């Protein structure tokens, strides 16, 4: 004899897996509510049948609408289904904290009422209502499966509508009913498959950013809060499929929850481990914020700077505005009825630590919001004007080749006309997608020359969309050998700071007028690590960093972005005179150019290596230790003979074992 099922929400994350599980049973037919009409609806239904591996005789679409009385199902379909449905499963609902109160009211409450009316009308045998642990509200203590009216703190629309929808099923069903309350449902514990971002996934972007900017071994600061009950979708489906077919068990609620839930801080660290990101070893208990009077919080958020900062951070991390109020979730869930029903079946909720890496891997490959944004260089620069100073060799030349290949109009500026001509030919050979190259011979350190070429660029090209201040000068000389060489400091400042400043100020007005643009300043890792022997160079780059920070604050609301790249040591003609660097691990110009591409594509405030960031943190937290490390390098790697003012410099000696080890440990730092 064929057993009939009717499912609402069959195309949803839990629904389509439950239907597949049901259809795996012999002699079953599933009727499912289908709202989509026309070609789109046909395509969706065909995809579901393919997923379930059956034809339309075993999985039958029934046209209807959750928002209509009795689901808007036609009288003919109601007559056809009457008395044929043994199990009616109501899964359709809003499971999203970001959804509006109106949407949750219409779907969760009115949708459930319409569903129960329809189930009553067709005389279904048993009603299975998929509720949520949210039906408990923010209950203080242990919430048992036989509790319902005891729910507390239901102010949030998600909690309120989930509680009321379960109440409708309890009060208005004319048939036996069973209620299922899953915890926070995440992806499949075996495949990681998930269809949306919610629950713990909201924090994945933060974890990803931590991994990018901090070494995995560096302890980070996090938060602590209540226990978060997380369950994988495969456990929920397996448990529901078993419990709904038991002969006894009507009039009860079943908690499909983790019997050993983790606290917020532990959950975050489990996913940090899965992502190979720094662990949040130091945690601030979010309960402390509960002592701040609501009026004080409201007053702070009424301040424009506080509100803008909050909105920017939440948007950048993809967090719902009211996410933080759930960090101190106070409810624990007793699941003895569920455990009793599942005893001996082998169906149990796995520990989050055993499958967190699967969830992370699937999210990063399929759900990361950045995957949906055009993050290609072509998408950012095609048809735009990109200027690179110091573009005739090294980093600038390598970057120009990549950028013109993406279809940009590339302008390179340098002093040497012969090198410019050679660079023009190299760059032009890489031109694709309509890319063009123009060269200008000018000394950015010369005020008049800089003003003249800037005026030409503004007149001929309509200004610049992206400016890369790459031209620079470096001097490696200890301060003790710089006595009487004040011009070393003057000429590095003249090019590295004043030169970049002249070019930037020349093109900022045009960017501001168009309300778009980006200034990328090539700084140095030495600014973060305070490298010895580079006092002149680091000071000039530090000045540029400071200007960039100030300018970024002033132009934050104009559409003009500023990015600083704290570049590690790169093998370019600029470092060629320092023979000791022949044995030091360095970046290639192409690798450095990739950092410029990253700056253009993502428009971050800063790009720095993990070692550079660690050096900055070390100097901030333990300056004495940082000084010892840098002084060790200072004494280990002496000035060259040229820096000491000696003529006919001898060939440098082979590096010692200590020097090699130090170079490898602090790869990219200037010595």
NORURUR-V842350 format. One record per residue. N is the residue number from 1. RES is the residue in one small letter. PHI is phi in whole degrees, -180 to 180 (* if undefined). PSI is psi in degrees with one decimal (999 if undefined). Layout:
n=<N | N>
res=<RES | RES>
phi=<PHI | PHI>
psi=<PSI | PSI>
This chain:
n=<1 | 2 | 3 | 4 | 5 | 6 | 7 | 8 | 9 | 10 | 11 | 12 | 13 | 14 | 15 | 16 | 17 | 18 | 19 | 20 | 21 | 22 | 23 | 24 | 25 | 26 | 27 | 28 | 29 | 30 | 31 | 32 | 33 | 34 | 35 | 36 | 37 | 38 | 39 | 40 | 41 | 42 | 43 | 44 | 45 | 46 | 47 | 48 | 49 | 50 | 51 | 52 | 53 | 54 | 55 | 56 | 57 | 58 | 59 | 60 | 61 | 62 | 63 | 64 | 65 | 66 | 67 | 68 | 69 | 70 | 71 | 72 | 73 | 74 | 75 | 76 | 77 | 78 | 79 | 80 | 81 | 82 | 83 | 84 | 85 | 86 | 87 | 88 | 89 | 90 | 91 | 92 | 93 | 94 | 95 | 96 | 97 | 98 | 99 | 100 | 101 | 102 | 103 | 104 | 105 | 106 | 107 | 108 | 109 | 110 | 111 | 112 | 113 | 114 | 115 | 116 | 117 | 118 | 119 | 120 | 121 | 122 | 123 | 124 | 125 | 126 | 127 | 128 | 129 | 130 | 131 | 132 | 133 | 134 | 135 | 136 | 137 | 138 | 139 | 140 | 141 | 142 | 143 | 144 | 145 | 146 | 147 | 148 | 149 | 150 | 151 | 152 | 153 | 154 | 155 | 156 | 157 | 158 | 159 | 160 | 161 | 162 | 163 | 164 | 165 | 166 | 167 | 168 | 169 | 170 | 171 | 172 | 173 | 174 | 175 | 176 | 177 | 178 | 179 | 180 | 181 | 182 | 183 | 184 | 185 | 186 | 187 | 188 | 189 | 190 | 191 | 192 | 193 | 194 | 195 | 196 | 197 | 198 | 199 | 200 | 201 | 202 | 203 | 204 | 205 | 206 | 207 | 208 | 209 | 210 | 211 | 212 | 213 | 214 | 215 | 216 | 217 | 218 | 219 | 220 | 221 | 222 | 223 | 224 | 225 | 226 | 227 | 228 | 229 | 230 | 231 | 232 | 233 | 234 | 235 | 236 | 237 | 238 | 239 | 240 | 241 | 242 | 243 | 244 | 245 | 246 | 247 | 248 | 249 | 250 | 251 | 252 | 253 | 254 | 255 | 256 | 257 | 258 | 259 | 260 | 261 | 262 | 263 | 264 | 265 | 266 | 267 | 268 | 269 | 270 | 271 | 272 | 273 | 274 | 275 | 276 | 277 | 278 | 279 | 280 | 281 | 282 | 283 | 284 | 285 | 286 | 287 | 288 | 289 | 290 | 291 | 292 | 293 | 294 | 295 | 296 | 297 | 298 | 299 | 300 | 301 | 302 | 303 | 304 | 305 | 306 | 307 | 308 | 309 | 310 | 311 | 312 | 313 | 314 | 315 | 316 | 317 | 318 | 319 | 320 | 321 | 322 | 323 | 324 | 325 | 326 | 327 | 328 | 329 | 330 | 331 | 332 | 333 | 334 | 335 | 336 | 337 | 338 | 339 | 340 | 341 | 342 | 343 | 344 | 345 | 346 | 347 | 348 | 349 | 350 | 351 | 352 | 353 | 354 | 355 | 356 | 357 | 358 | 359 | 360 | 361 | 362 | 363 | 364 | 365 | 366 | 367 | 368 | 369 | 370 | 371 | 372 | 373 | 374 | 375 | 376 | 377 | 378 | 379 | 380 | 381 | 382 | 383 | 384 | 385 | 386 | 387 | 388 | 389 | 390 | 391 | 392 | 393 | 394 | 395 | 396 | 397 | 398 | 399 | 400 | 401 | 402 | 403 | 404 | 405 | 406 | 407 | 408 | 409 | 410 | 411 | 412 | 413 | 414 | 415 | 416 | 417 | 418 | 419 | 420 | 421 | 422 | 423 | 424 | 425 | 426 | 427 | 428 | 429 | 430 | 431 | 432 | 433 | 434 | 435 | 436 | 437 | 438 | 439 | 440 | 441 | 442 | 443 | 444 | 445 | 446 | 447 | 448 | 449 | 450 | 451 | 452 | 453 | 454 | 455 | 456 | 457 | 458 | 459 | 460 | 461 | 462 | 463 | 464 | 465 | 466 | 467 | 468 | 469 | 470 | 471 | 472 | 473 | 474 | 475 | 476 | 477 | 478 | 479 | 480 | 481 | 482 | 483 | 484 | 485 | 486 | 487 | 488 | 489 | 490 | 491 | 492 | 493 | 494 | 495 | 496 | 497 | 498 | 499 | 500 | 501 | 502 | 503 | 504 | 505 | 506 | 507 | 508 | 509 | 510 | 511 | 512 | 513 | 514 | 515 | 516 | 517 | 518 | 519 | 520 | 521 | 522 | 523 | 524 | 525 | 526 | 527 | 528 | 529 | 530 | 531 | 532 | 533 | 534 | 535 | 536 | 537 | 538 | 539 | 540 | 541 | 542 | 543 | 544 | 545 | 546 | 547 | 548 | 549 | 550 | 551 | 552 | 553 | 554 | 555 | 556 | 557 | 558 | 559 | 560 | 561 | 562 | 563 | 564 | 565 | 566 | 567 | 568 | 569 | 570 | 571 | 572 | 573 | 574 | 575 | 576 | 577 | 578 | 579 | 580 | 581 | 582 | 583 | 584 | 585 | 586 | 587 | 588 | 589 | 590 | 591 | 592 | 593 | 594 | 595 | 596 | 597 | 598 | 599 | 600 | 601 | 602 | 603 | 604 | 605 | 606 | 607 | 608 | 609 | 610 | 611 | 612 | 613 | 614 | 615 | 616 | 617 | 618 | 619 | 620 | 621 | 622 | 623 | 624 | 625 | 626 | 627 | 628 | 629 | 630 | 631 | 632 | 633 | 634 | 635 | 636 | 637 | 638 | 639 | 640 | 641 | 642 | 643 | 644 | 645 | 646 | 647 | 648 | 649 | 650 | 651 | 652 | 653 | 654 | 655 | 656 | 657 | 658 | 659 | 660 | 661 | 662 | 663 | 664 | 665 | 666 | 667 | 668 | 669 | 670 | 671>
res=<x | x | x | x | x | x | x | x | x | x | x | x | x | x | x | x | x | x | x | x | x | x | x | x | x | x | x | x | x | x | x | x | x | x | x | x | x | x | x | x | x | x | x | x | x | x | x | x | x | x | x | x | x | x | x | x | x | x | x | x | x | x | x | x | x | x | x | x | x | x | x | x | x | x | x | x | x | x | x | x | x | x | x | x | x | x | x | x | x | x | x | x | x | x | x | x | x | x | x | x | x | x | x | x | x | x | x | x | x | x | x | x | x | x | x | x | x | x | x | x | x | x | x | x | x | x | x | x | x | x | x | x | x | x | x | x | x | x | x | x | x | x | x | x | x | x | x | x | x | x | x | x | x | x | x | x | x | x | x | x | x | x | x | x | x | x | x | x | x | x | x | x | x | x | x | x | x | x | x | x | x | x | x | x | x | x | x | x | x | x | x | x | x | x | x | x | x | x | x | x | x | x | x | x | x | x | x | x | x | x | x | x | x | x | x | x | x | x | x | x | x | x | x | x | x | x | x | x | x | x | x | x | x | x | x | x | x | x | x | x | x | x | x | x | x | x | x | x | x | x | x | x | x | x | x | x | x | x | x | x | x | x | x | x | x | x | x | x | x | x | x | x | x | x | x | x | x | x | x | x | x | x | x | x | x | x | x | x | x | x | x | x | x | x | x | x | x | x | x | x | x | x | x | x | x | x | x | x | x | x | x | x | x | x | x | x | x | x | x | x | x | x | x | x | x | x | x | x | x | x | x | x | x | x | x | x | x | x | x | x | x | x | x | x | x | x | x | x | x | x | x | x | x | x | x | x | x | x | x | x | x | x | x | x | x | x | x | x | x | x | x | x | x | x | x | x | x | x | x | x | x | x | x | x | x | x | x | x | x | x | x | x | x | x | x | x | x | x | x | x | x | x | x | x | x | x | x | x | x | x | x | x | x | x | x | x | x | x | x | x | x | x | x | x | x | x | x | x | x | x | x | x | x | x | x | x | x | x | x | x | x | x | x | x | x | x | x | x | x | x | x | x | x | x | x | x | x | x | x | x | x | x | x | x | x | x | x | x | x | x | x | x | x | x | x | x | x | x | x | x | x | x | x | x | x | x | x | x | x | x | x | x | x | x | x | x | x | x | x | x | x | x | x | x | x | x | x | x | x | x | x | x | x | x | x | x | x | x | x | x | x | x | x | x | x | x | x | x | x | x | x | x | x | x | x | x | x | x | x | x | x | x | x | x | x | x | x | x | x | x | x | x | x | x | x | x | x | x | x | x | x | x | x | x | x | x | x | x | x | x | x | x | x | x | x | x | x | x | x | x | x | x | x | x | x | x | x | x | x | x | x | x | x | x | x | x | x | x | x | x | x | x | x | x | x | x | x | x | x | x | x | x | x | x | x | x | x | x | x | x | x | x | x | x | x | x | x | x | x | x | x | x | x | x | x | x | x | x | x | x | x | x | x | x | x | x | x | x | x | x | x | x | x | x | x | x | x | x | x | x | x | x | x | x | x | x | x | x | x | x | x>
phi=<* | -79 | -100 | -97 | -128 | -126 | -126 | -100 | 73 | -67 | -90 | -77 | -60 | -78 | -57 | -70 | -76 | -67 | -61 | -60 | -66 | -65 | -69 | -72 | -77 | -74 | 54 | -123 | -134 | -115 | -101 | -132 | -71 | -131 | -96 | -63 | -114 | 71 | -63 | -64 | -64 | -62 | -65 | -65 | -66 | -63 | -65 | -67 | -61 | -65 | -64 | -81 | 73 | -134 | -99 | -77 | -89 | -98 | -127 | -108 | -77 | -119 | -68 | -176 | -146 | -58 | -85 | -101 | -55 | 52 | 63 | 65 | -75 | -63 | -61 | -63 | -68 | -64 | -65 | -64 | -89 | -57 | 78 | -102 | -101 | -80 | -131 | -109 | -112 | -103 | -113 | -63 | -171 | -96 | -118 | -145 | -66 | -81 | -67 | -71 | -61 | -65 | -65 | -67 | -62 | -65 | -85 | -73 | -94 | -65 | -63 | -67 | -61 | -64 | -67 | -63 | -57 | -66 | -60 | -64 | -65 | -96 | 56 | -64 | -76 | -149 | -108 | -111 | -103 | -89 | -96 | -165 | -64 | -65 | -63 | -80 | 69 | -104 | -70 | -88 | 126 | -95 | -101 | -88 | -70 | -91 | -98 | -149 | -67 | -78 | -54 | -129 | 51 | -101 | -64 | -69 | -59 | -65 | -63 | -62 | -73 | -68 | -66 | -68 | -65 | -66 | -61 | -62 | -62 | -66 | -86 | -106 | -71 | -93 | -134 | -60 | -135 | -138 | -116 | -120 | -117 | -73 | -77 | -71 | -82 | -114 | -67 | -63 | -71 | -102 | -111 | 82 | -56 | -148 | -112 | -158 | -103 | -160 | 55 | -64 | -62 | -60 | -93 | -66 | -66 | -61 | -63 | -63 | -67 | -62 | -63 | -71 | -102 | -127 | -62 | -64 | -89 | -84 | -66 | -120 | -99 | -132 | -121 | -127 | -161 | -77 | -89 | -106 | -92 | -111 | -135 | -79 | -63 | -66 | -67 | -59 | -66 | -63 | -66 | -62 | -58 | -73 | -67 | -68 | -102 | -70 | -68 | -110 | 134 | -72 | 71 | -128 | -107 | -124 | -88 | -93 | -131 | -84 | -68 | -128 | -70 | -99 | -72 | -52 | -61 | -69 | -60 | -62 | -70 | -63 | -75 | -62 | -63 | -63 | -91 | 60 | -105 | -59 | -83 | -88 | -75 | -101 | -122 | -102 | -70 | -63 | -63 | -61 | -71 | -69 | -81 | -78 | -56 | -57 | -64 | -67 | -59 | -64 | -66 | -64 | -72 | -80 | -77 | -56 | -60 | -63 | -67 | -66 | -64 | -59 | -64 | -67 | -65 | -64 | -68 | -63 | -93 | 71 | -94 | -63 | -61 | -100 | -60 | -67 | -71 | -97 | -62 | -95 | -54 | -96 | -93 | -110 | -120 | -87 | -130 | -68 | -65 | -66 | -62 | -65 | -69 | -94 | -57 | 85 | -91 | 82 | -87 | -152 | -76 | -73 | -71 | -54 | -62 | -81 | -133 | -59 | -64 | -68 | -63 | -62 | -61 | -66 | -60 | -68 | -87 | -128 | -115 | -54 | -55 | -65 | -68 | -91 | -105 | -68 | -103 | -88 | -64 | -59 | -64 | -92 | -117 | -59 | 80 | -106 | -100 | -119 | -105 | -126 | -83 | 64 | -94 | -88 | -161 | 58 | -61 | -61 | -66 | -63 | -68 | -60 | -64 | -67 | -74 | -70 | -64 | -85 | 101 | -90 | -88 | -103 | -115 | -114 | -125 | -160 | -86 | -82 | -64 | -66 | -64 | -62 | -63 | -66 | -65 | -56 | -65 | -64 | -68 | -61 | -65 | -95 | -63 | -144 | 54 | 85 | -68 | -134 | -129 | -131 | -122 | -135 | -93 | -158 | -100 | -66 | -80 | -103 | -61 | -68 | -63 | -65 | -64 | -67 | -71 | -64 | -64 | -64 | -64 | -62 | -74 | -83 | -114 | 71 | 92 | -129 | -90 | -133 | -114 | -112 | -83 | -109 | -58 | -163 | -133 | -126 | -131 | -107 | -158 | -65 | -62 | -66 | -100 | -104 | -62 | 80 | -124 | -61 | -65 | -59 | -71 | -66 | -75 | -69 | -66 | -62 | -90 | -68 | -106 | -65 | -64 | -62 | -66 | -59 | -65 | -61 | -65 | -71 | -109 | -61 | -57 | -66 | -64 | -63 | -63 | -82 | 58 | -163 | 150 | -147 | -113 | -111 | -104 | -83 | -102 | -140 | -62 | -61 | -66 | -85 | -102 | 58 | -64 | -64 | 71 | -122 | -59 | -68 | -66 | -64 | -62 | -68 | -73 | -65 | -63 | -65 | -60 | -64 | -60 | -61 | -64 | -65 | -64 | -60 | -67 | -70 | -102 | -58 | -106 | -108 | 91 | -95 | -106 | -123 | -132 | -106 | -111 | -85 | -68 | -75 | -64 | -122 | -80 | -130 | -58 | -66 | -99 | -56 | -63 | -90 | -67 | -63 | -74 | -64 | -110 | -102 | -65 | -132 | -81 | -83 | -57 | -66 | -67 | -66 | -63 | -63 | -68 | -68 | -60 | -60 | -63 | -68 | -71 | -102 | 51 | -75 | -70 | -147 | -123 | -149 | -73 | -60 | -64 | -63 | -63 | -62 | -62 | -65 | -64 | -62 | -66 | -77 | -92 | -134 | -59 | -66 | -64 | -61 | -65 | -64 | -61 | -69 | -67 | -61 | -66 | -62 | -79 | -77 | -118 | -73 | -62 | -71 | -61 | -64 | -67 | -83 | 88 | -93 | -87 | 61 | -56 | -77 | -65 | -66 | -70 | -63 | -65 | -78 | -62 | -62 | -65 | -62 | -62 | -65 | -63 | -70 | -66 | -112 | -59 | 98 | -84 | -74 | -116>
psi=<135.4 | 134.4 | 126.4 | 140.8 | 147.3 | 130.4 | 129.4 | 146.7 | 29.0 | -23.1 | -1.5 | 177.3 | -49.4 | -41.3 | -48.4 | -26.2 | -37.0 | -40.8 | -43.4 | -38.6 | -42.9 | -42.8 | -15.9 | -17.7 | 149.9 | 151.4 | 48.7 | 147.0 | 135.3 | 126.1 | 132.9 | 142.1 | 129.6 | 119.6 | -36.6 | 133.9 | 171.3 | -157.6 | -37.8 | -43.0 | -41.8 | -41.1 | -42.2 | -43.5 | -39.0 | -39.4 | -38.3 | -44.3 | -38.7 | -41.0 | -39.9 | -18.7 | 32.3 | 171.8 | -178.4 | 6.6 | -27.7 | -21.2 | 103.8 | 121.5 | 135.2 | 119.2 | 132.4 | -178.7 | 122.7 | -28.4 | -2.8 | 149.9 | 136.2 | 32.5 | 11.5 | 18.3 | 137.4 | 156.2 | -37.4 | -43.4 | -34.6 | -42.9 | -39.3 | -35.4 | -16.7 | 124.1 | 0.8 | -8.1 | 110.9 | -36.5 | 123.0 | 117.7 | 118.9 | 106.1 | -21.5 | 123.5 | 168.7 | 121.1 | 55.9 | 120.4 | -22.4 | -12.9 | 149.4 | 158.3 | -37.8 | -42.9 | -41.3 | -38.7 | -47.9 | -41.0 | -52.3 | -39.5 | -62.4 | -36.3 | -41.2 | -41.1 | -44.9 | -35.5 | -45.5 | -41.0 | -44.9 | -44.5 | -39.9 | -41.4 | -34.9 | 7.5 | 50.9 | 151.5 | -42.1 | 141.6 | 124.4 | 112.7 | 118.5 | 103.8 | -138.5 | 158.7 | -14.9 | -17.4 | -18.4 | -11.4 | -147.0 | 63.0 | 132.8 | 103.9 | -156.3 | 125.3 | 117.7 | 164.5 | -21.9 | 7.6 | 143.2 | -56.6 | -16.8 | 0.4 | 144.3 | 158.1 | 65.0 | 26.8 | -37.1 | 135.6 | -30.7 | -47.9 | -45.1 | -44.8 | -33.8 | -37.5 | -47.0 | -36.9 | -38.6 | -38.4 | -38.6 | -44.0 | -40.7 | -42.7 | -35.6 | -5.4 | 132.2 | 8.9 | 168.4 | 147.0 | 156.7 | 142.2 | 137.8 | 127.3 | 89.8 | 156.0 | -156.7 | 110.8 | 124.3 | -171.0 | 175.1 | 133.5 | -14.1 | -36.4 | -19.4 | -4.2 | 130.7 | 154.2 | -6.5 | 169.6 | 117.3 | -178.8 | -132.4 | -21.7 | -24.2 | -26.1 | -3.2 | -35.5 | -39.0 | -45.4 | -40.5 | -40.3 | -39.3 | -42.1 | -35.1 | -38.5 | -14.4 | 145.7 | 147.5 | -24.1 | -3.6 | 121.9 | 140.2 | 168.2 | 131.4 | -163.3 | 158.8 | 148.6 | -148.6 | -175.2 | 133.6 | 119.5 | 105.3 | 133.5 | 140.5 | 150.9 | -33.2 | -34.6 | -44.1 | -46.0 | -45.6 | -43.5 | -44.4 | -46.0 | -38.9 | -48.9 | -38.2 | -16.5 | 2.6 | 145.5 | -38.6 | 154.3 | 10.7 | 156.3 | 22.6 | 158.3 | 146.3 | 124.1 | 109.6 | 78.9 | 168.9 | 121.7 | -17.5 | 69.5 | 153.4 | 153.5 | 161.0 | -48.5 | -39.7 | -38.7 | -46.5 | -40.7 | -31.9 | -42.6 | -30.3 | -42.2 | -42.9 | -32.3 | -1.8 | 39.5 | 164.2 | 144.1 | 147.1 | 79.9 | -33.4 | 120.1 | 139.5 | 123.7 | 119.2 | -16.7 | -24.4 | -32.2 | -17.4 | -18.2 | -11.7 | 120.8 | 143.4 | -36.4 | -36.8 | -44.3 | -43.5 | -39.0 | -41.2 | -43.9 | -12.9 | -14.2 | 130.2 | -47.3 | -44.1 | -41.6 | -42.3 | -40.1 | -47.1 | -46.9 | -39.7 | -43.4 | -46.3 | -39.2 | -42.3 | -36.2 | -6.5 | 29.3 | 140.0 | 151.0 | -35.4 | 19.3 | -41.0 | -20.8 | -13.8 | -2.0 | -35.0 | 36.9 | 121.5 | -4.4 | 135.7 | 150.4 | 125.1 | 134.7 | 39.5 | -34.3 | -41.6 | -44.1 | -37.6 | -42.4 | -30.9 | -2.0 | 129.2 | -3.1 | -18.5 | 1.1 | 117.2 | 152.8 | 121.7 | 157.6 | 136.6 | -35.3 | -24.7 | -17.8 | 5.5 | -38.3 | -32.1 | -42.3 | -44.9 | -45.7 | -42.8 | -42.0 | -46.7 | -28.2 | -27.5 | -26.5 | -12.3 | 121.1 | -27.7 | -21.7 | -22.6 | -2.6 | 141.7 | 99.9 | 24.9 | 151.3 | -38.2 | -42.9 | -24.1 | -34.1 | -10.3 | 125.7 | 3.3 | 164.2 | 120.9 | 121.4 | 134.9 | 116.9 | 149.5 | 39.7 | 8.5 | -7.7 | 173.5 | -134.7 | -45.0 | -42.9 | -44.2 | -40.1 | -40.9 | -38.8 | -43.2 | -39.1 | -39.9 | -29.8 | -26.6 | -0.8 | 16.7 | 160.0 | 113.0 | 128.5 | 122.5 | 142.9 | 132.4 | 169.9 | -40.0 | 112.2 | -37.0 | -44.8 | -36.1 | -42.3 | -42.7 | -40.7 | -39.2 | -45.2 | -41.9 | -45.4 | -42.9 | -32.6 | -20.0 | -2.6 | 130.9 | 166.9 | 33.7 | 9.7 | 145.2 | 156.7 | 138.3 | 143.2 | 146.1 | 129.6 | 112.5 | 150.3 | 109.8 | -16.1 | -8.0 | 121.2 | -46.4 | -44.4 | -39.1 | -44.7 | -38.1 | -47.7 | -32.0 | -40.7 | -39.0 | -44.6 | -43.3 | -39.6 | -41.9 | -36.3 | 0.4 | 28.9 | -164.7 | 138.9 | -39.5 | 126.6 | 125.4 | 106.3 | 91.9 | -23.8 | 135.2 | 167.2 | 139.4 | 141.1 | 124.8 | 101.7 | 131.1 | 152.3 | -34.4 | -21.5 | 7.2 | 6.7 | 127.7 | 9.5 | 48.5 | -24.8 | -21.4 | -44.1 | -37.8 | -45.0 | -30.9 | -41.1 | -35.9 | -41.0 | -53.5 | -34.9 | -61.3 | -35.8 | -48.9 | -36.9 | -43.3 | -46.9 | -44.3 | -48.3 | -26.0 | -31.2 | -9.2 | -43.3 | -40.2 | -39.8 | -43.4 | -40.6 | -40.3 | -9.6 | 38.3 | 153.5 | 166.1 | 135.9 | 119.6 | 116.2 | 122.2 | 105.8 | -154.3 | 149.2 | -23.7 | -26.9 | -31.8 | -33.0 | -10.8 | 56.2 | 129.7 | 160.2 | -2.9 | 33.5 | -40.6 | -48.1 | -49.6 | -38.5 | -41.3 | -38.7 | -33.4 | -37.1 | -41.7 | -39.4 | -44.4 | -43.6 | -42.6 | -42.5 | -42.7 | -45.6 | -40.7 | -37.8 | -40.5 | -34.5 | 10.9 | -29.1 | 17.2 | -7.3 | -3.0 | 125.5 | 148.8 | 134.6 | 132.3 | 130.9 | 111.3 | 83.2 | 131.4 | -177.1 | 127.3 | 140.4 | 92.7 | 170.1 | -23.5 | -32.0 | -1.7 | -38.9 | -21.0 | 97.5 | -22.3 | -24.3 | -8.2 | -24.1 | 9.1 | 134.5 | 124.7 | 165.4 | 151.3 | 159.4 | -34.3 | -38.7 | -38.5 | -38.3 | -33.3 | -31.8 | -36.1 | -40.9 | -43.7 | -40.6 | -40.7 | -43.7 | -43.9 | -15.3 | 47.8 | 164.6 | -37.9 | 144.9 | 125.3 | 154.6 | 161.0 | -38.2 | -39.3 | -45.1 | -42.0 | -39.9 | -40.8 | -42.5 | -41.2 | -43.0 | -31.6 | -40.2 | -40.6 | 71.5 | -33.4 | -42.4 | -42.3 | -39.7 | -38.5 | -43.5 | -47.5 | -35.6 | -34.7 | -44.8 | -35.7 | -43.2 | -26.2 | -32.0 | 98.5 | 167.7 | 149.7 | 163.4 | -35.9 | -40.3 | -28.3 | -4.0 | 17.2 | 138.2 | 158.0 | 52.7 | 133.1 | 162.7 | 133.3 | 147.1 | 157.5 | 141.9 | 145.4 | 169.7 | -39.6 | -42.3 | -43.1 | -45.5 | -43.1 | -40.0 | -41.1 | -38.4 | -39.5 | 50.5 | 129.7 | -14.8 | 143.2 | 136.5 | 999>
